[in-house]
Amino acid sequence: MWRALILSLLPAAALADSLVATRTIRAQSILGPDDVTLVAAAIPGALDNIDGVLGLEARVAIYAGRPIRPSDLGPPAVIDRNQVVPLAFASGTLTILTEGRALDRGGVGDVIRIMNLASRTTVSGRIAADGRVIVGAAE
């Protein structure tokens, strides 16, 4: 009786669900429903929503049973390294369009480095949904 009373007064451990990999996921793989599962454990820094990660790309290798953290995932890449991409600069009514070579790999919304093929200058720009890289004031 006393034991039950003492145990009821102790603070209970709060458990939360954490997202872990069900198998080893290679970098640059798109996550599907069979790749992740929820476990009843409060793992610091781990995600806790399966729906939020489906369709995202693994930025690093994630090993089976390991927690999945926000920094491990990102939008699927639409531009690969060394790919020739449209490069756009817009300021007011002025728009300059040219081509550049991607020096990084990235998805929509990522900022990557691009080498302007005409001037050989390296610039940074944000990847737009249509695959163009926007630099300067339009960024």
N, C-alpha and C positions, 0 to 999 in steps of 0.2 A: 504494500500500500504506500509506504513512504517513498519507495523507489519510483513508483508511477507519478507521485506528486512532484518529486524532485526533477524527474525527466520532463514533465510538462512545463516546468518553470524555465528550463534551459532554452536559450534561443535556438530556433530551428535553422538549419542551413538552407539558405535560399538557393534553389536550383533553377537554372534557366537552360533553355535549349541552345546548343551551339552547332554550327555547321562544320562538318568534316568531310573529307574526300573518301569515297568508297573504294577508289582504286587510284593508282598513280596517274596523275594528269600531267601530260607534257606541256611545256610552255608553248604558247600559240594555239592551244586547243580550245574549241568552243565548248562551254559547259552545258551538259544536258541533264535531264532528271535522274539518269542512272549514275551520274558522276558524284553526286553529293547526297548526304543524309543528315538528319538532325539527331544529336545525341543529348541525353539528359545530363548535361554538365555545364557549369558556368566557366567557360574558358576565356580568360581575359583577351580582349581584342578580336575575338572570333565573331563572324557574322551569325545572325540568327534567323534569316529569312531565305528559304529556298527560292521563292519566286523572284527575289531581287538579283539572283546570280545567274539564272538560266539565260543562255544566249550571250553571256559575257565571255571574254577571252582570258585564259590564264596567262599572266605576264611572266610567271616563274613556274618551275616544276613544283607540283603539290603532291606529296606522297600520301599513300593510303593511310587513313586514320588520323591525319594531321588536320588541325583547324584551318579554316579558310578565312583569311583576313582581307579587309578592303584593299590593301596595297597589292595583294596577289592577283587582282582582277582588273580588267579595264574593258572599254568598248572594243569590239572586233576591229582588227586593222583593215583599213581600206586602201592604205598606201604602204608599199614595201620599200625597203632600203634599195637605193639605186634606180627606183622607178622614175620615169620622166612624167612630171605632173604639171598641170596648168597653174601658173603663179599669178595672183592678182593683187594689185594695189589700188585702192580707191580713196580719194579725199575730195569731198564736195562733188563737183561735176567731172573731175579728172579721174579717169580709170586707165590703168596701165596693165596690159595682159602680156605675159610672156611664158616661157617654159623654164622649169627648173628640175634639177635632179634631187630626189629625196635623199638626205643623208641619214635619216632615221626611219623607223617604222612606226605607224600610229593609226589610231582610229579617229572617228569624228569627234571633234572638240579638243583633240590633243595638239600641243604645240610641238612642232618638229623643226629641224634645221633643213634648209633647202639651199642648194647652190644655183644661183641664176646662171643659166647656160650662156646668155649673151655677154654678161659682164664678169662671170666667174666669181661673183661676190656671194658670200654666205649670209643668208638672212634667216630669221625665225618667223614662222607663221602658224596660224591655227587651221586645222583641216576642217573644211566645210562639208556638209552632207552630200554635195554633188561631186566631191573628190578634189575640188580646187583647194589650193592653199592660199589663205588670205593673209597678207602682210601689211604692216604699217597702220595707218589711221583706221582702216576698215576692220582691223582685228578687234 
